[in-house]
Amino acid sequence: MDNSISRKDFIRYSAATSAAMLLNALHSYAGEYQINKIRVAIIGCGSVSNRYIPHLQTSPKVEIVALCDIKYERTLEQKKQYNLNASTYKNIDELLAGVPFDMMVTITDMQAHGDLNKKALLAGKHVWSEKPMANTYAEGNALLELAKSKNLKLWGAPAVVNSPQFAFMNKMIQEGKLGRIASAHGQYGHTGPTWSAFFYEKGGGSMPDLGVYNIATLTALLGPAKSIMAMTSIVNPIRVVDDKGTVKVEAEDNAHLLLDHGKGIISHVMCGFNYFDPHGHEAKGQQLHSIQIFGDKANMRLIGYDWETYGVYVDDSWEKPAALYESETGGYQWQEGATKVAESIVGNTTPKINVEHALHVLEIIESARKSSAEGKKIYLTSSFKWPLF
Ligand SMILES: NC(=O)c1ccc[n+]([C@@H]2O[C@H](COP(=O)([O-])OP(=O)(O)OC[C@H]3O[C@@H](n4cnc5c(N)ncnc54)[C@H](O)[C@@H]3O)[C@@H](O)[C@H]2O)c1
């Protein structure tokens, strides 16, 4: 086969490529300051894409231009299901070489996030990543350094700090309404995902999938943790899942964490894939509390889950019963993170979600495993600007 091209074709091709590159560069540059729409590519078209895609579609500032999944048929199904005018790709290399875009939304298996996020950053894309943003704290830190060096944005789920209930609790604490805070508790569990094996494989586990919400909430409310002690276990060594049938459980499906936030404040988180909960994975309508904060003047109980909240009870009286505050969602939805950060790029604003906070949560999860394996307290090295707002 003759692969040579004529000089005329070469000049024409080079000119077209340069023009495309220039337009792309101008768009990226404008993405920081001027554009009124951001082009988004979604990688991973599984379960959670059914929550992300419709939410991204609600924003006039977001355009979904590409879908990618190694199970390629899923990109076609989602394109049809949500009536998207998007190009579809079989892997990240094809995606990055394809239609231009500004931000990648990573919602694949947890174990793939670090590599995919790195490739996207190297290709000059902003990144929103589902949790965890990387497999290790060191890998997450390297991603953030890479993003900074290229003047790009990187964020990690969850978006719990966006809820009005979080804002209320944060204000109560910052205004000293609870008095001297001593202790807090968070819990989140159900009987585990049934569709994909990665939740149970190495790099999966109940901490990055479930505990991550409580850890994010409690560190955001009480401040970065200084040290951690934890015990983790595997309660159910075998699972049957849709994609791989019977699999061996390699990551913890039960975890208890004790966090020292300084000034004597200690919090506790428990999470697992073996907790019967009649509200199930969807968790709709839960009226029990999942977060409690205790001070010497008052205590607060967050109703529902910190990612799907229904209000906050405050107990601050010897005579009156606890009162319910902030029972409206105010439009907050747990799947809104990617939309909100995309809009922040368009508007050149700073979202509440903060990448250093997500990195701190990642270090806590990694350190909890180390603490459990070695039977000792682990001192944390990461931190974030606190209070968040
Ligand atoms: N499902 C939920 O309700 C939910 C809620 C919140 C967060 N999450 C998080 O979202 C992420 C995805 O979870 P899910 O439940 O949608 O899983 P899923 O198994 O349903 O979907 C993951 C998809 O990613 C694809 N994928 C895997 N590796 C890939 C790669 N290298 N390149 C391209 N595509 C790849 C898979 O083929 C699959 O279609 C996880 O981090 C999970 O913790 C899920």
The ligand as a Tripos MOL2 file, in Angstrom:
@<TRIPOS>MOLECULE
LIG
   44    48     1     0     0
SMALL
NO_CHARGES

@<TRIPOS>ATOM
      1 N1        -24.5070    2.9790   40.7160 N.am      1 LIG1
      2 C1        -24.7230    3.9520   41.5940 C.2       1 LIG1
      3 O1        -25.8550    4.1810   42.0420 O.2       1 LIG1
      4 C2        -23.5870    4.8380   42.0250 C.ar      1 LIG1
      5 C3        -23.8750    5.9170   42.8600 C.ar      1 LIG1
      6 C4        -22.8600    6.7920   43.2180 C.ar      1 LIG1
      7 C5        -21.5900    6.5710   42.7430 C.ar      1 LIG1
      8 N2        -21.3000    5.4880   41.9640 N.ar      1 LIG1
      9 C6        -19.9150    5.3030   41.4870 C.3       1 LIG1
     10 O2        -19.9250    5.3830   40.0640 O.3       1 LIG1
     11 C7        -18.8920    4.5540   39.5220 C.3       1 LIG1
     12 C8        -19.5160    3.5760   38.5370 C.3       1 LIG1
     13 O3        -20.4520    2.7640   39.2110 O.3       1 LIG1
     14 P1        -21.6310    2.0220   38.4340 P.3       1 LIG1
     15 O4        -22.5370    1.5030   39.4740 O.co2     1 LIG1
     16 O5        -22.1860    2.9090   37.3710 O.co2     1 LIG1
     17 O6        -20.8430    0.8040   37.7840 O.3       1 LIG1
     18 P2        -21.2420   -0.0290   36.4970 P.3       1 LIG1
     19 O7        -20.5130   -1.3100   36.5520 O.co2     1 LIG1
     20 O8        -22.7250   -0.0750   36.3600 O.co2     1 LIG1
     21 O9        -20.6790    0.8670   35.2950 O.3       1 LIG1
     22 C9        -19.3040    1.0670   35.0830 C.3       1 LIG1
     23 C10       -19.0770    1.1630   33.5870 C.3       1 LIG1
     24 O10       -17.7230    1.5560   33.3470 O.3       1 LIG1
     25 C11       -17.2530    0.8260   32.2150 C.3       1 LIG1
     26 N3        -15.7960    0.7990   32.2480 N.ar      1 LIG1
     27 C12       -14.9880    0.1130   33.1000 C.ar      1 LIG1
     28 N4        -13.6830    0.3560   32.8340 N.ar      1 LIG1
     29 C13       -13.6720    1.2020   31.7760 C.ar      1 LIG1
     30 C14       -12.6320    1.8180   31.0410 C.ar      1 LIG1
     31 N5        -11.3340    1.5950   31.3250 N.pl3     1 LIG1
     32 N6        -12.9580    2.6530   30.0310 N.ar      1 LIG1
     33 C15       -14.2600    2.8760   29.7290 C.ar      1 LIG1
     34 N7        -15.3030    2.3170   30.3870 N.ar      1 LIG1
     35 C16       -15.0040    1.4930   31.4000 C.ar      1 LIG1
     36 C17       -17.8980   -0.5360   32.3620 C.3       1 LIG1
     37 O11       -17.8880   -1.2440   31.1420 O.3       1 LIG1
     38 C18       -19.2860   -0.1630   32.8560 C.3       1 LIG1
     39 O12       -20.1920    0.0280   31.7950 O.3       1 LIG1
     40 C19       -18.2110    3.9030   40.7320 C.3       1 LIG1
     41 O13       -17.1130    4.6970   41.1060 O.3       1 LIG1
     42 C20       -19.2840    3.9650   41.8140 C.3       1 LIG1
     43 O14       -18.7090    3.9680   43.1240 O.3       1 LIG1
     44 C21       -22.2800    4.6240   41.5770 C.ar      1 LIG1
@<TRIPOS>BOND
     1     1     2 1
     2     2     3 2
     3     2     4 1
     4     4     5 ar
     5     4    44 ar
     6     5     6 ar
     7     6     7 ar
     8     7     8 ar
     9     8     9 1
    10     8    44 ar
    11     9    10 1
    12     9    42 1
    13    10    11 1
    14    11    12 1
    15    11    40 1
    16    12    13 1
    17    13    14 1
    18    14    15 2
    19    14    16 1
    20    14    17 1
    21    17    18 1
    22    18    19 2
    23    18    20 1
    24    18    21 1
    25    21    22 1
    26    22    23 1
    27    23    24 1
    28    23    38 1
    29    24    25 1
    30    25    26 1
    31    25    36 1
    32    26    27 ar
    33    26    35 ar
    34    27    28 ar
    35    28    29 ar
    36    29    30 ar
    37    29    35 ar
    38    30    31 1
    39    30    32 ar
    40    32    33 ar
    41    33    34 ar
    42    34    35 ar
    43    36    37 1
    44    36    38 1
    45    38    39 1
    46    40    41 1
    47    40    42 1
    48    42    43 1
@<TRIPOS>SUBSTRUCTURE
     1 LIG1         1 GROUP 0 **** ****
